[in-house]
Amino acid sequence: MLRSCAPRLRTLGALRGLTGGARPAVGDAGPALRLFSSEKFIDKDRSLPNPSWSKEIRLLFDQFMKKCEDGSWKRVPSYRYISPQDSKPTKEEGQMSRARIFSRSYDDGLGFEFVMFHNDVEKRTVCFFQGGPHLQGPSGLLHGGALATMIDVTGGVTAIMTGEFVMTANLNINFKRPIPLGSVIVINSQIDKVEGRKFFVSCDVQSVDEKTLYSNATGLFISLDPEKK
Ligand SMILES: CC/C=C\C/C=C\C/C=C\CCCCCCCC(=O)SCCNC(=O)CCNC(=O)[C@H](O)C(C)(C)COP(=O)(O)OP(=O)(O)OC[C@H]1O[C@@H](n2cnc3c(N)ncnc32)[C@H](O)[C@@H]1OP(=O)(O)O
């Protein structure tokens, strides 16, 4: 069921660094730590390096943090939980009270390790992704659904960074080459066209040396109709 508009806009604001929270670091699109309203619980920003990150993804992270210094790029923060003020007004109970954002639901190193950087002028996002052992599909290879998740999230962030809260309406993915589990890949996403509430986004997925095109994709993201909210 769709939630009301205002909480979503607060989430959007936090994502774009437009609202309060802990002080953002230079080059960040938002707060590094998110204090929940009770101030008893701190949800850490999971797009920062952790011990499971390989040298390769750390190097890419460092390179792009440098690009953030002149403000042209911003690191996109990423959390495990939706903060209580952005959640449904009714108290969630049982299993639902433990809800996590899917792409951040695994412990460090086991699932989706990634960081995204966004360029507002170019309307594009780059994601560095390292898929952990719990994302295996065929032996030793990344599951296609895990890649689809990352394409969805990267494309979704590219659209969301325009300031609209969007939902994914359509994804078309060509899986061209299998991805070795644990390797680092680069997902580039850009907005090709905007028609009213429709954001047409394309993505390509490559090896770090750009020699292998693993996948390409297009997606349609639609911002919510105020009449229907
Ligand atoms: C969800 C995340 C939650 C919290 C995140 C928290 C923090 C943010 C941090 C990070 C963000 C990460 C990015 C998120 C990535 C994950 C995104 C998702 O997983 S979303 C979940 C999967 N998607 C859905 O469940 C969507 C289900 N569908 C719908 O709710 C609706 O169909 C819709 C997409 C909202 C559109 O419904 P509307 O009633 O608003 O639109 P319409 O009036 O029907 O159509 C408008 C326009 O668009 C065309 N159209 C609609 N659907 C399609 C389609 N599938 N293919 C092509 N075209 C489509 C339609 O024809 C109309 O066109 P027009 O006539 O030219 O205007």
The ligand as an SDF file (V2000), in Angstrom:
LIG
                    3D

 67 69  0  0  0  0  0  0  0  0999 V2000
   10.5470    1.7770   -2.6530 C   0  0  0  0  0  0  0  0  0  0  0  0
   11.7290    2.3120   -1.8960 C   0  0  0  0  0  0  0  0  0  0  0  0
   11.2820    2.7410   -0.5510 C   0  0  0  0  0  0  0  0  0  0  0  0
   11.9990    3.4250    0.2440 C   0  0  0  0  0  0  0  0  0  0  0  0
   13.3220    3.8530   -0.1010 C   0  0  0  0  0  0  0  0  0  0  0  0
   13.8420    4.6740    0.9470 C   0  0  0  0  0  0  0  0  0  0  0  0
   14.8080    5.5340    0.7260 C   0  0  0  0  0  0  0  0  0  0  0  0
   15.2840    5.8310   -0.6390 C   0  0  0  0  0  0  0  0  0  0  0  0
   16.6430    5.3690   -0.8030 C   0  0  0  0  0  0  0  0  0  0  0  0
   17.0360    4.7880   -1.9140 C   0  0  0  0  0  0  0  0  0  0  0  0
   16.1460    4.6330   -3.0880 C   0  0  0  0  0  0  0  0  0  0  0  0
   16.5230    3.4380   -3.8740 C   0  0  0  0  0  0  0  0  0  0  0  0
   15.8030    3.4170   -5.2040 C   0  0  0  0  0  0  0  0  0  0  0  0
   14.5740    2.5860   -5.1380 C   0  0  0  0  0  0  0  0  0  0  0  0
   14.7150    1.4010   -6.0390 C   0  0  0  0  0  0  0  0  0  0  0  0
   13.6930    0.3740   -5.7070 C   0  0  0  0  0  0  0  0  0  0  0  0
   12.4150    0.7450   -6.3450 C   0  0  0  0  0  0  0  0  0  0  0  0
   11.3780   -0.2910   -6.1450 C   0  0  0  0  0  0  0  0  0  0  0  0
   11.6430   -1.4170   -5.8430 O   0  0  0  0  0  0  0  0  0  0  0  0
    9.7970    0.2110   -6.3620 S   0  0  0  0  0  0  0  0  0  0  0  0
    8.9190   -1.2890   -6.1240 C   0  0  0  0  0  0  0  0  0  0  0  0
    8.5960   -1.9790   -7.4330 C   0  0  0  0  0  0  0  0  0  0  0  0
    7.6720   -1.2100   -8.1890 N   0  0  0  0  0  0  0  0  0  0  0  0
    6.3800   -1.1850   -7.8840 C   0  0  0  0  0  0  0  0  0  0  0  0
    5.9120   -1.8250   -6.9740 O   0  0  0  0  0  0  0  0  0  0  0  0
    5.5110   -0.3030   -8.7390 C   0  0  0  0  0  0  0  0  0  0  0  0
    4.1060   -0.8490   -8.8710 C   0  0  0  0  0  0  0  0  0  0  0  0
    3.3670   -0.0190   -9.8060 N   0  0  0  0  0  0  0  0  0  0  0  0
    2.7560    1.1220   -9.4020 C   0  0  0  0  0  0  0  0  0  0  0  0
    2.7030    1.4250   -8.2190 O   0  0  0  0  0  0  0  0  0  0  0  0
    2.1540    1.9720  -10.4550 C   0  0  0  0  0  0  0  0  0  0  0  0
    1.9390    1.2310  -11.6340 O   0  0  0  0  0  0  0  0  0  0  0  0
    3.0550    3.2060  -10.8050 C   0  0  0  0  0  0  0  0  0  0  0  0
    4.4430    2.7800  -11.2990 C   0  0  0  0  0  0  0  0  0  0  0  0
    3.1850    4.0990   -9.5490 C   0  0  0  0  0  0  0  0  0  0  0  0
    2.3840    4.0050  -11.9030 C   0  0  0  0  0  0  0  0  0  0  0  0
    1.0770    4.1600  -11.5290 O   0  0  0  0  0  0  0  0  0  0  0  0
    0.3110    5.5300  -11.8100 P   0  0  0  0  0  0  0  0  0  0  0  0
   -1.1110    5.2580  -11.5190 O   0  0  0  0  0  0  0  0  0  0  0  0
    0.9650    6.6620  -11.0940 O   0  0  0  0  0  0  0  0  0  0  0  0
    0.6150    5.7630  -13.3240 O   0  0  0  0  0  0  0  0  0  0  0  0
   -0.3420    5.6230  -14.5760 P   0  0  0  0  0  0  0  0  0  0  0  0
   -1.2700    6.8070  -14.4980 O   0  0  0  0  0  0  0  0  0  0  0  0
   -0.8980    4.2650  -14.6490 O   0  0  0  0  0  0  0  0  0  0  0  0
    0.7000    5.7940  -15.7610 O   0  0  0  0  0  0  0  0  0  0  0  0
    1.4080    7.0210  -15.9320 C   0  0  0  0  0  0  0  0  0  0  0  0
    2.1000    6.9390  -17.2630 C   0  0  0  0  0  0  0  0  0  0  0  0
    3.0900    5.9020  -17.2010 O   0  0  0  0  0  0  0  0  0  0  0  0
    2.8060    4.8810  -18.1770 C   0  0  0  0  0  0  0  0  0  0  0  0
    3.1330    3.5800  -17.5710 N   0  0  0  0  0  0  0  0  0  0  0  0
    2.7490    3.1180  -16.3570 C   0  0  0  0  0  0  0  0  0  0  0  0
    3.2720    1.9210  -16.1250 N   0  0  0  0  0  0  0  0  0  0  0  0
    3.9930    1.6040  -17.2060 C   0  0  0  0  0  0  0  0  0  0  0  0
    4.7780    0.4710  -17.5470 C   0  0  0  0  0  0  0  0  0  0  0  0
    4.9160   -0.5740  -16.7290 N   0  0  0  0  0  0  0  0  0  0  0  0
    5.3920    0.4590  -18.7490 N   0  0  0  0  0  0  0  0  0  0  0  0
    5.2930    1.5310  -19.6050 C   0  0  0  0  0  0  0  0  0  0  0  0
    4.5470    2.6490  -19.3200 N   0  0  0  0  0  0  0  0  0  0  0  0
    3.9240    2.6670  -18.1410 C   0  0  0  0  0  0  0  0  0  0  0  0
    1.3200    5.0100  -18.4650 C   0  0  0  0  0  0  0  0  0  0  0  0
    1.0040    4.4960  -19.7210 O   0  0  0  0  0  0  0  0  0  0  0  0
    1.1450    6.5090  -18.4060 C   0  0  0  0  0  0  0  0  0  0  0  0
    1.6780    7.0750  -19.5700 O   0  0  0  0  0  0  0  0  0  0  0  0
    1.0190    8.3780  -20.2320 P   0  0  0  0  0  0  0  0  0  0  0  0
   -0.3870    7.9740  -20.5950 O   0  0  0  0  0  0  0  0  0  0  0  0
    1.8960    8.6710  -21.4180 O   0  0  0  0  0  0  0  0  0  0  0  0
    1.0540    9.4450  -19.1700 O   0  0  0  0  0  0  0  0  0  0  0  0
  1  2  1  0
  2  3  1  0
  3  4  2  0
  4  5  1  0
  5  6  1  0
  6  7  2  0
  7  8  1  0
  8  9  1  0
  9 10  2  0
 10 11  1  0
 11 12  1  0
 12 13  1  0
 13 14  1  0
 14 15  1  0
 15 16  1  0
 16 17  1  0
 17 18  1  0
 18 19  2  0
 18 20  1  0
 20 21  1  0
 21 22  1  0
 22 23  1  0
 23 24  1  0
 24 25  2  0
 24 26  1  0
 26 27  1  0
 27 28  1  0
 28 29  1  0
 29 30  2  0
 29 31  1  0
 31 32  1  0
 31 33  1  0
 33 34  1  0
 33 35  1  0
 33 36  1  0
 36 37  1  0
 37 38  1  0
 38 39  2  0
 38 40  1  0
 38 41  1  0
 41 42  1  0
 42 43  2  0
 42 44  1  0
 42 45  1  0
 45 46  1  0
 46 47  1  0
 47 48  1  0
 47 62  1  0
 48 49  1  0
 49 50  1  0
 49 60  1  0
 50 51  1  0
 50 59  1  0
 51 52  2  0
 52 53  1  0
 53 54  1  0
 53 59  2  0
 54 55  1  0
 54 56  2  0
 56 57  1  0
 57 58  2  0
 58 59  1  0
 60 61  1  0
 60 62  1  0
 62 63  1  0
 63 64  1  0
 64 65  2  0
 64 66  1  0
 64 67  1  0
M  END
$$$$
